[in-house]
Amino acid sequence: MIIHTRPFDHPDARKLNDMVQLEYAERYGDEGDLTPLDPSMFRPPRGLYLIAYDAQDRPVATGGWRAQERNDEGYADGDAELKRMYVIPEARGLGLARRILAALEDDARAAGRTRMVLETGDAQPEAIALYVSSGYEPCAKFGYYREYESSRCFAKPLK
């Protein structure tokens, strides 16, 4: 597997985003994640978007981070928010999510971010297990879904 930096609006990113949105809709019985995202949010040095490709050059996994500062949605100064972590079903169990997560943490740390935060939901137990096993701990809710009962927020210091 090879991991490349790509723009958030790259065709492969759009393809994987459509796939993850379908999975969210199936798991939660809604229209997917409605968090407003713009490609500019993932441009270095205030963000990064990664796509993993298999040996046939097919996009199989993705993830990104975007800078956040203290605001009325519950973020703190220096936050890096993890977004769109996804591995296609056929590529799960190969450690791709863990590799992408580590690369995103390293990049956010190098960009001066002090904490990685993420929001997931209770219908994604495998995501929660990945984050907890990677050193993330539950934190105060933040972001677009902070008022939802199913929302689960986690944070990890980057220092």
C-alpha positions in Angstrom: 0.0 0.0 0.0 1.2 3.5 -0.8 -0.2 6.6 0.9 -0.3 9.9 -1.1 -1.3 13.4 -0.2 -4.3 14.5 -2.3 -6.6 17.5 -2.3 -10.0 16.9 -0.6 -11.7 17.5 -3.9 -9.5 15.0 -5.9 -11.7 12.5 -7.8 -10.5 9.6 -5.7 -11.3 11.6 -2.5 -14.8 12.3 -3.8 -15.2 8.6 -4.6 -14.2 7.5 -1.1 -16.2 10.3 0.5 -19.3 9.0 -1.4 -18.6 5.5 -0.1 -18.2 6.6 3.5 -21.3 8.8 3.4 -23.3 5.7 2.2 -21.9 3.7 5.1 -22.8 6.5 7.6 -26.4 6.6 6.2 -26.8 2.9 6.5 -25.4 2.8 10.1 -27.3 5.8 11.4 -30.4 5.7 9.2 -29.9 9.3 7.9 -28.3 11.2 5.1 -24.7 10.8 6.2 -22.3 13.3 7.8 -23.6 16.9 7.2 -20.5 18.6 8.7 -19.6 21.4 6.4 -16.2 20.7 4.8 -14.3 22.6 2.2 -11.2 21.5 0.3 -9.3 24.5 1.6 -9.6 23.1 5.2 -7.2 20.3 4.3 -4.5 22.3 2.7 -1.1 22.4 4.4 -0.1 23.8 6.8 -3.6 24.0 8.3 -4.6 20.5 7.3 -3.8 17.4 5.2 -5.7 14.8 3.3 -4.3 11.3 2.6 -5.4 8.5 0.3 -4.0 4.9 0.4 -3.8 3.0 -2.8 -3.4 -0.8 -3.3 -1.0 -2.5 -5.7 -3.4 -2.0 -8.6 -3.5 1.8 -7.8 -7.1 1.7 -6.5 -8.0 4.1 -3.7 -8.8 2.0 -0.6 -8.5 4.2 2.4 -8.6 7.9 3.4 -8.3 10.3 6.2 -7.6 14.0 6.9 -7.1 16.6 9.5 -8.1 20.3 9.7 -7.0 23.0 12.1 -9.4 24.3 14.7 -9.3 27.0 17.2 -11.4 27.8 20.2 -15.0 28.5 19.1 -18.6 28.1 20.1 -18.7 24.5 18.8 -16.4 23.4 21.6 -13.0 23.3 19.9 -9.8 24.5 21.7 -6.9 26.5 20.4 -4.4 24.2 18.7 -6.8 21.4 17.9 -6.4 19.3 14.8 -9.7 17.6 13.9 -9.6 14.2 12.3 -12.1 13.8 9.4 -13.2 11.2 6.9 -11.2 8.2 8.2 -12.4 5.4 6.0 -11.2 2.0 4.7 -13.2 0.2 2.0 -14.6 -3.1 3.2 -12.3 -5.2 1.1 -9.2 -3.6 2.6 -10.2 -3.7 6.3 -8.0 -5.6 8.7 -4.7 -4.6 7.0 -3.7 -1.8 9.4 -4.4 1.0 6.9 -6.5 3.1 9.2 -3.8 2.9 11.9 -1.1 3.9 9.3 -3.1 6.8 8.1 -3.9 7.9 11.7 -0.2 7.9 12.6 0.7 9.9 9.5 -2.0 12.4 10.2 -0.9 12.8 13.9 2.7 13.2 12.8 1.8 15.9 10.3 -0.5 17.8 12.7 2.2 17.7 15.3 4.8 19.1 12.8 2.3 21.8 11.9 2.3 22.9 15.6 -1.1 21.5 16.5 -1.3 20.4 20.2 -4.2 18.0 20.3 -5.9 15.7 17.8 -9.7 15.5 18.3 -12.3 13.4 16.5 -16.1 12.9 16.6 -17.6 9.5 15.8 -20.8 7.7 16.7 -21.9 4.8 18.8 -22.8 2.8 15.6 -19.1 2.7 14.7 -17.6 0.4 17.5 -14.6 -0.6 15.3 -13.6 3.1 14.9 -13.9 3.7 18.6 -11.8 0.6 19.3 -9.1 1.9 16.9 -9.0 5.3 18.5 -9.0 4.0 22.1 -6.2 1.5 21.2 -4.2 4.4 19.7 -4.3 6.5 22.9 -7.4 8.6 22.5 -9.6 9.3 25.5 -13.2 10.5 25.7 -13.5 14.3 25.9 -16.2 17.0 26.1 -18.4 16.9 23.0 -17.6 19.4 20.2 -18.5 20.0 16.6 -21.5 19.7 14.4 -23.0 16.6 16.2 -22.2 17.7 19.8 -25.9 17.8 20.7 -26.6 14.2 19.4 -26.9 11.4 22.0 -25.1 9.0 19.6 -22.1 11.3 19.2 -18.8 10.2 20.8 -15.8 12.6 21.0 -12.2 11.7 21.7 -8.9 13.6 22.0 -5.2 12.8 22.2 -2.4 15.2 23.1 0.1 15.6 20.2 3.1 16.7 22.4 
